[in-house]
Amino acid sequence: MKTLLVGAGSVGGTLAVLMQDGGVKLDVLEINEARAQSLREKGITLTGAKGEHTQKFDAYSSASELPGDYDICIIATKYQALLPALNGVMDKLSPDCIVAAVQNGLCIDMIVPVVGADRAVGVMIGFGATMLAPDRVEMTSGGEFYIGMADGSHPPRLDTLREMFGKVLPTKISDDIRGRLWSKLIVNSCINATAAITGETLGNIVSDKRARRLFLDIAREDYTVARALGVKVPKYGAFLEYRALMLPRNRVYDALCEGVVMLVGKSKYAKVKPSTLQALERGEKTEIDIFNGYVAKKAAEVGVDAPVSVKITEMIREIERGERKITPDNLNEF
């Protein structure tokens, strides 16, 4: 099947290298001409969790140059560029092409109005990656993927997509991908928030009791909003059973919950510098609107109080504007 990958940054670059290394032929759209040329001539060298791999690509810097008639389209841009990228390639996709949104958060809902629920695929991303240079990406952690159609259907092309993602990590098909995406959203909003306002990796910051409590407050608030929206949120990984966070609180129970946070913080995420903190350090706009900002927005829609999500979102926007410093002292405001 003809496959198009749009965006070859840290996530897209990891997918591209490991998929093509596994025998999946890809066309890559990278709108920066110098980067597109580098992808053709030098390719991307991927290091880290899956060893070292190098692949060169048929890369294009303009949608008008694409051969077209694609059966599968994978969009791995930042969420702010998702809709412009999708609209730019629509006339290059076959009528029954499935489109996978490979971003954190509930970005599947952004593409449904464009391609329809029967063609929109959500992807729960199971790995971390960092771009070290235009031609070098490090895969910082592994895991698994969940993929699923927005309408819960199971067309044959979804199996093909599962095989493609399986070249990267073990991949499962979910008939409730929104639940899976919410499960990862809760983790992302906890990790990104605590790292962004403190400047620390999760492995460092979970040693601070204030950060562990904030992590749990965010998770409880996110889960409450999801329930109000009618979303059934499955557990994430081996430790994060969100329903348990809603049990009546006492000293022993809170200590157990903080212990789970310590386990998560000291595991595969320990050395990862989350994307929100990376963006702040580069002086760029963050993706807070698909993490804590998304929860705050949805909470307002269903009439649920979400003061922690609102506060976190305000803090990070203040940091973006240069009105607040990144420091662990920010934890004192919670």
Salt bridges, closest charged atoms under 4 A:
ASP21 OD2 - HIS53 ND1 3.16
ASP27 OD1 - LYS25 NZ 3.65
GLU30 OE1 - ARG35 NH1 3.45
GLU33 OE2 - ARG40 NH2 3.24
ASP58 OD2 - LYS25 NZ 2.58
ASP71 OD1 - ARG157 NH2 3.32
ASP96 OD1 - ARG157 NH1 3.27
ASP109 OD1 - ARG178 NH2 2.76
ASP135 OD2 - LYS42 NZ 3.14
GLU144 OE1 - LYS172 NZ 3.87
ASP159 OD1 - HIS154 NE2 2.85
ASP159 OD1 - ARG162 NH2 2.89
ASP208 OD2 - ARG210 NH2 2.65
GLU241 OE2 - ARG243 NE 3.29
ASP254 OD1 - ARG220 NH2 3.80
ASP254 OD1 - ARG249 NE 3.30
GLU258 OE2 - LYS209 NZ 3.03
GLU258 OE1 - ARG212 NE 2.92
GLU258 OE2 - ARG213 NE 3.90
GLU281 OE1 - LYS273 NZ 3.07
GLU284 OE1 - ARG282 NH2 3.10
ASP289 OD1 - ARG317 NH2 2.23
GLU301 OE1 - LYS298 NZ 3.29
GLU318 OE1 - ARG324 NE 2.70
GLU320 OE1 - LYS285 NZ 3.42
GLU323 OE1 - ARG321 NH2 3.10
GLU333 OE1 - LYS311 NZ 3.02
GLU333 OE2 - ARG324 NH1 2.73
